[in-house]
Amino acid sequence: MADFTHLDQKGNLFMVDVGEKPYTERIAIAKAEVVFPEEVYPKVLSQDIPKGDFLACAKVAGILAAKKTSELIPLCHPLPITKVDLQFKFIPEKFSIEIEGMVKTVGQTGVEMEALTAVSIAALTIYDMCKSLDKRIKITNVRLVYKTGGKSGEVVLEKSV
């Protein structure tokens, strides 16, 4: 069990002590995609959605989610987040919106979970605001694409970053 960072020798779960780790700047970038049925995508592109500005709402939801990650993920440390940014890119050939979320802190542990939570909640918010158009909307491909800081240094998981 010693190979698992959140389990003791008896297999009991615990929160890792990061108190001895050095403070470093830490950045994480995650992405998610929201895919729409082809026939409703023109409404999405024109942002003609009955509930209003779904992208602004999704951006605020993603930012709030990043700030509350430690309340949602049981063993996640609360962090002093210094920046959260979400960007939305329409990809017409896939009938989708790609969400990219960046989270930054200066701390003793990384912000990967915060970035993943931000894009996940932004995607759920887009779904919620657009579901009246069609229930077949899909949330896909939630993933970490970049991180830097701490012991592992820079990790590039997608070249697009």
C-alpha positions as CSV (number, residue, x, y, z in Angstrom):
1,M,0.0,0.0,0.0
2,A,3.0,2.3,0.4
3,D,3.0,3.1,-3.3
4,F,-0.4,4.8,-3.0
5,T,0.1,8.4,-1.8
6,H,-3.3,8.6,-0.1
7,L,-3.3,5.2,1.7
8,D,-1.3,4.3,4.8
9,Q,0.3,0.9,5.4
10,K,-3.1,-0.5,6.6
11,G,-4.9,0.8,3.5
12,N,-6.6,3.7,5.3
13,L,-7.3,6.8,3.3
14,F,-5.7,10.0,4.4
15,M,-5.0,13.5,3.0
16,V,-1.3,13.9,2.0
17,D,0.7,16.4,4.1
18,V,2.2,19.0,1.7
19,G,3.5,21.1,4.5
20,E,7.2,20.4,3.7
21,K,6.9,21.0,0.0
22,P,8.3,24.3,-1.4
23,Y,6.0,27.0,-2.7
24,T,6.2,27.3,-6.5
25,E,4.1,28.8,-9.2
26,R,1.8,26.1,-10.4
27,I,-0.3,26.3,-13.6
28,A,-2.7,23.7,-15.0
29,I,-4.7,23.7,-18.2
30,A,-7.6,21.3,-18.9
31,K,-10.0,21.0,-21.8
32,A,-13.5,19.6,-22.4
33,E,-15.8,19.5,-25.4
34,V,-19.5,19.9,-25.7
35,V,-20.9,18.3,-28.9
36,F,-24.2,19.3,-30.3
37,P,-26.6,17.6,-32.8
38,E,-25.9,19.0,-36.2
39,E,-29.4,20.5,-36.6
40,V,-29.1,22.6,-33.5
41,Y,-25.5,23.8,-33.9
42,P,-26.5,26.9,-36.0
43,K,-28.4,28.2,-33.0
44,V,-25.4,27.5,-30.8
45,L,-23.1,29.3,-33.2
46,S,-25.4,32.3,-33.3
47,Q,-25.8,32.1,-29.6
48,D,-29.5,32.3,-30.0
49,I,-30.4,30.3,-26.9
50,P,-33.6,30.8,-25.0
51,K,-31.9,31.0,-21.6
52,G,-29.5,33.8,-22.7
53,D,-25.7,34.2,-22.7
54,F,-24.7,30.6,-22.0
55,L,-21.0,31.2,-22.5
56,A,-20.9,34.0,-19.9
57,C,-22.8,31.9,-17.5
58,A,-20.5,28.9,-18.2
59,K,-17.4,31.0,-17.6
60,V,-18.6,32.2,-14.2
61,A,-19.7,28.7,-13.2
62,G,-16.2,27.3,-14.2
63,I,-14.4,30.0,-12.2
64,L,-16.6,29.3,-9.1
65,A,-16.1,25.6,-9.5
66,A,-12.3,26.0,-9.5
67,K,-12.5,27.9,-6.3
68,K,-14.7,25.2,-4.7
69,T,-12.8,22.2,-5.9
70,S,-11.5,21.2,-2.4
71,E,-15.2,21.1,-1.2
72,L,-16.1,18.6,-4.0
73,I,-13.0,16.3,-4.2
74,P,-12.5,14.7,-0.8
75,L,-8.7,14.6,-0.5
76,C,-8.0,17.8,-2.5
77,H,-6.3,20.6,-0.6
78,P,-7.8,24.1,-0.5
79,L,-5.6,26.4,-2.5
80,P,-5.1,30.2,-2.8
81,I,-6.0,30.4,-6.5
82,T,-4.5,33.5,-8.1
83,K,-6.1,33.2,-11.5
84,V,-8.7,31.2,-13.4
85,D,-9.5,31.8,-17.0
86,L,-11.8,29.9,-19.4
87,Q,-11.9,30.2,-23.1
88,F,-14.5,28.8,-25.6
89,K,-13.7,27.8,-29.1
90,F,-16.4,26.9,-31.7
91,I,-15.4,24.0,-33.8
92,P,-18.0,23.9,-36.6
93,E,-16.7,20.7,-38.3
94,K,-17.3,18.8,-35.1
95,F,-20.5,20.7,-34.1
96,S,-18.8,21.4,-30.8
97,I,-17.5,24.0,-28.4
98,E,-14.1,23.3,-26.9
99,I,-13.6,24.7,-23.4
100,E,-10.1,25.4,-22.2
101,G,-9.5,26.3,-18.5
102,M,-6.4,27.6,-16.9
103,V,-5.8,27.8,-13.2
104,K,-2.8,29.3,-11.5
105,T,-1.5,29.5,-7.9
106,V,1.7,29.8,-5.9
107,G,1.5,26.9,-3.5
108,Q,2.7,23.6,-2.3
109,T,0.5,21.4,-4.5
110,G,-0.8,21.6,-8.0
111,V,-4.0,22.9,-9.5
112,E,-4.8,20.1,-11.9
113,M,-8.0,19.2,-10.1
114,E,-9.1,22.8,-10.1
115,A,-8.6,23.1,-13.9
116,L,-10.4,19.8,-14.6
117,T,-13.3,20.9,-12.3
118,A,-13.6,24.3,-14.0
119,V,-14.0,22.8,-17.5
120,S,-16.3,20.1,-16.3
121,I,-18.7,22.5,-14.6
122,A,-18.5,24.9,-17.5
123,A,-19.5,22.1,-19.8
124,L,-22.3,21.1,-17.5
125,T,-23.5,24.7,-17.5
126,I,-23.5,24.8,-21.3
127,Y,-25.5,21.6,-21.3
128,D,-28.0,23.0,-18.8
129,M,-28.5,26.2,-20.7
130,C,-28.8,24.5,-24.1
131,K,-30.7,21.3,-23.3
132,S,-34.0,22.8,-24.3
133,L,-32.7,22.8,-27.9
134,D,-32.0,19.0,-27.8
135,K,-31.3,16.4,-25.1
136,R,-28.6,14.7,-27.3
137,I,-25.9,17.2,-26.4
138,K,-22.8,15.3,-25.2
139,I,-19.9,16.3,-22.9
140,T,-16.7,14.6,-24.0
141,N,-13.0,14.5,-23.8
142,V,-12.4,16.1,-20.4
143,R,-8.6,16.0,-19.9
144,L,-5.5,17.7,-18.5
145,V,-3.4,19.1,-21.3
146,Y,-0.6,20.9,-19.4
147,K,0.8,21.5,-15.9
148,T,3.8,23.1,-14.5
149,G,5.4,23.6,-11.1
150,G,6.4,21.4,-8.3
151,K,8.6,18.3,-8.4
152,S,7.4,17.0,-11.8
153,G,8.1,20.4,-13.5
154,E,6.5,21.0,-16.9
155,V,4.2,18.3,-18.3
156,V,2.9,18.9,-21.8
157,L,0.2,16.3,-22.6
158,E,-1.1,18.0,-25.8
159,K,1.1,19.9,-28.2
160,S,-1.6,22.5,-28.9
161,V,-0.7,24.3,-25.6
